[in-house]
Amino acid sequence: MADTKHDDGERVVSNETPRPLKGHERHIQHTHAGKAWTAWCRAELTQFDWTFTSIDHATYAIQQDQRLAPCPACVAVVVRILTEDTETDP
C-alpha cells in the first residue's frame, strides 16, 4: 500500500511491512486490548519476541541511554499520534 498524505500534505506512515530491525532495536508493543501481539508500527509479534512492553518502557530506555533502542517506525507512529491530538492509530 502506498503512503498517503493528509490534506496539509504531511506524509503519513505507510501500511507497508516494516523494515527488519537492527540488532539493538526492539518493537514497542501495543497496549490496547484489541491490538494484542501487534507493535505500534503494525509488525506482528509472537510470545518469543523481546519488545518494549509500553511507550513508557521505551521512553525510560531512551532516557537512561540503554543499549537497546525502540523501533524507529514504532516511535514515528507514536510521535505522529501524539502530535496530531487523535486517539486513532494506523
C-alpha positions, 0 to 999 in steps of 0.5 A: 500500500502506498503512503498517503498524505493528509490534506496539509500534505504531511506524509503519513506512515505507510501500511507497508511491512516494516523494515527488519530491525537492527540488532539493538532495536526492539518493537514497542508493543501495543497496549490496547486490548484489541491490538494484542501481539501487534507493535505500534508500527503494525509488525506482528509479534509472537510470545518469543519476541523481546519488545518494549512492553509500553511507550513508557518502557521505551521512553525510560530506555531512551532516557537512561541511554540503554543499549537497546533502542525502540523501533524507529517506525514504532516511535514515528507512529507514536510521535505522529499520534501524539502530535496530531491530538487523535486517539486513532492509530494506523 
